[in-house]
């Protein structure tokens, strides 16, 4: 028995040694960076290009390993604070503030300006996706606006007209009803939807409403305009079934997330349109050769869409911090922007390349030339960054907003009750943050005072200085309405 | 070598064997447990208290617990968790049924065995080829039917061994793999469940359209009559048990709640509001209690308040779902003709608020039937002395009497153990299932307390709050276990 025990122990030790020896960084003669990102062809091309870029720059060679199994936000968070995060971390949508708050992201502000990848090199509108409180924590690897992708083949199949480039939500509803009636005759089991989803923020902004007030000190979702948005979402999703619920979509996606499945369903003609960024091309191109178009998201008045970026940040506990910073520098280089332009992975981080022929008319992909021009135009004209209050974690706000919308779609809350609950819970989050982080209190009080001044000026019909407004939507909206002081307007 | 040295060396050897386990227990259970207890009373937030950011930790006292009690999400998720544990009696009944069936399968082997095995394999392969060749949805039915036939034949051929293996399959299949498989089964458009249900529902729609009166009036009357019969039976039963001194006051209250609870819920579903529903439930409890107390020997022999409580709790676990089903029939019957007018749709199992919970329960039931409970029952059945059955046969007992008076009491210790473990696992579980299949949705309908803990701890980083929820969950498990030990094992040693 003792021998068996000792042999087992020995076996385990040998296995541990073997596992350690087979790790890429122990087998590779050059430093290895671990990049927590998706494993797609563009990322693999990016890595190959980075290797070449290092050679061209006369820098020592290095290897980059994609860690795609740990890109879930909870894994990034837990691994990061535990000291075992990847050297490079992809940040999406609402993740930056959370990761930055832990202190696990390296502050690259000074180095970025010196090395040529500072905030001035990319779109000003997406700075909030890689900067917090004026400090830089990463660099965008793409900049994206969200549009309605149109599968022209699906519209042709059911003899329905394609939507116009700009439309309002009444038009969406009327066209959608005609489409689903034509695509789903009585007795049809496999439902064909008009659209996969739409961001509620875009609809709210269409009515002049944001998640927060101008200074982002209070959630304003209890506004009647939000009730109207929720009412519409309910009608389109539950009553008219122009769109599936998230749960519907998740249920249809037998072996993936709802998000992953939407591209397959779009290609198969089950969704006539999908509401995604330009990066969707990476997923759509391998699915077949079909005619694509892109139109602006429908709104209730003010045309807008979400503008955001997928950023890459350097982990503070990175084993090769200098090399990781070189990677950020590479993201701001011409070869990388040309790669993004060619691949269709959104707008290149360097704005000039969105006008480049490699982006607008990539050889071999004539089918999406028109769509790319539409994305570039939307980025210039109607793209607005996400509203992120410094007094509440954007991810928590996103979860609350989602939960209340889901409750409306499931018939658990009326639109009015859901709007009230969302505002109440988000405002409670703001209060909780201020209680837990007293350092923010002074800033918050000053912002509240500024809000009172804004309200007073608006009530008196007087213009407001742009510098007073921190919410990106309100800034764009005020500018469009002519409510800004002339000297502050661009 | 003297004896003391030898004993000491043996002790060291023993400790060396135990050391890995003790070290593992300390590192991965004991220390985290103590740490989480301490964390529950602090403002520990992963965003501000970690290796990169070390802000001072503050003692929060009972603040996390107070916040929890005021959190509507906690109450919703607690409700979901308790709802899932309602499947326990069905799981117990299922495992016992499976064990009983398996003990009855003949172990004789047939000479045609190998030939039958080859024949079934050929059948299965043919169905698979048909499916791959474009038989599409009907292929799923063909494949399913063929596999069922194959299992049946193989079971006969192997003398039941294959049944034991197949029934136990859910237990040793990896959880996530099972969940993904069930997600495919539940797919509203291409899943085999709905593919098989669609023609059945089409047929049912035709039947309902042909006889709307029966469904509008007949089904509710039948369900109502069945519910009334069940209520009367329970009332008579309670009265008899009270009179015979087999039930104390606590048991009587529990027994009447079995009737009042579903009635209250039924009224609540009909939109009668909480007060009306609660009032109706209370009226039933008071009415039955009063009826018993008005009996000539209402106090009967002296007994403890909790006498017979275990039996009533067990019955409540089975009776409440049954009455709820009948209440559902009462409501659904009149609504069917209108639904059938446009054709009955198979359910959107995981996407519909009303169906998501039952769908997950159904899957959990499948897993629970073929679990360790079945193995325990199999072992328990083999330990029942055959003389008891022989004596019962000589007395002319029927199969049902043999079961109720010999098998069931003899299995009482095992049932008690399974019930305790089931409640503990039920309260703690549900995370993997919900995370894989529904992400806790739709609208939080499948979010259990364990999922809530995960969300708070790792999606928002509030470890102190998440620990408080975990310790409240522990408290619940403890209370349920104590109740089980106090009242559930009354018959175990009889």
Contacts between the chains, C-beta under 8 A, distances in Angstrom:
chain1	res1	chain2	res2	distance
A	2	B	13	7.2
A	5	B	17	6.5
A	73	B	459	7.1
A	74	B	454	7.9
A	74	B	458	4.2
A	74	B	459	5.9
A	77	B	46	6.9
A	77	B	458	6.6
A	77	B	461	6.7
A	78	B	46	7.8
A	78	B	458	6.0
A	81	B	46	5.7
A	81	B	50	3.8
A	81	B	51	6.5
A	81	B	52	6.9
A	82	B	51	7.5
A	83	B	51	5.6
A	98	B	47	6.7
A	98	B	461	7.1
A	101	B	47	4.2
A	101	B	48	7.1
A	101	B	53	7.7
A	102	B	46	6.8
A	102	B	47	5.1
A	102	B	48	7.9
A	102	B	50	5.6
A	102	B	52	6.0
A	102	B	53	6.1
A	102	B	461	7.6
A	103	B	50	7.1
A	103	B	52	3.5
A	103	B	53	3.6
A	104	B	50	7.5
A	104	B	52	5.0
A	186	B	342	7.8
A	186	B	343	7.7
A	187	B	343	7.2
A	189	B	189	6.4
A	189	B	198	6.4
A	190	B	189	4.9
A	190	B	190	7.8
A	191	B	189	7.2
A	244	B	351	7.8
A	245	B	351	6.3
A	245	B	442	6.5
A	246	B	441	6.7
A	246	B	442	7.4
A	247	B	348	7.9
A	247	B	350	6.6
A	247	B	351	4.0
A	247	B	352	7.6
A	247	B	356	7.3
A	247	B	438	6.8
A	247	B	441	4.9
A	247	B	442	3.6
A	248	B	188	7.5
A	248	B	348	6.4
A	248	B	351	4.2
A	249	B	351	8.0
A	250	B	350	6.9
A	250	B	351	7.0
A	250	B	438	6.8
A	250	B	439	6.5
A	250	B	441	7.3
A	251	B	183	7.6
A	251	B	186	6.7
A	251	B	187	6.5
A	251	B	188	5.5
A	251	B	348	6.2
A	251	B	349	6.9
A	251	B	350	4.3
A	251	B	351	4.0
A	252	B	187	6.6
A	252	B	188	6.9
A	252	B	189	6.3
A	254	B	180	7.6
A	254	B	183	5.4
A	254	B	184	4.3
A	254	B	187	5.0
A	254	B	190	7.5
A	254	B	191	7.6
A	255	B	180	6.2
A	255	B	183	7.6
A	255	B	184	7.0
A	316	B	52	5.8
A	317	B	51	7.9
A	317	B	52	7.6
A	393	B	47	7.8
A	393	B	460	6.9
A	395	B	459	7.2
A	395	B	460	7.3
A	396	B	460	5.3
A	399	B	455	7.8
A	399	B	459	7.0
A	399	B	460	7.7
A	403	B	443	7.3
A	403	B	444	6.5
A	406	B	441	6.1
A	406	B	442	6.0
A	406	B	443	4.4
A	406	B	444	7.4
A	407	B	443	4.6
A	407	B	444	7.5
A	409	B	442	7.4
A	409	B	443	7.2
A	410	B	353	3.9
A	410	B	442	5.0
A	410	B	443	3.6
A	410	B	445	7.2
A	411	B	353	6.7
A	412	B	353	6.8
A	412	B	443	5.1
A	436	B	43	6.5
A	436	B	45	6.8
A	436	B	48	7.4
A	437	B	48	7.7
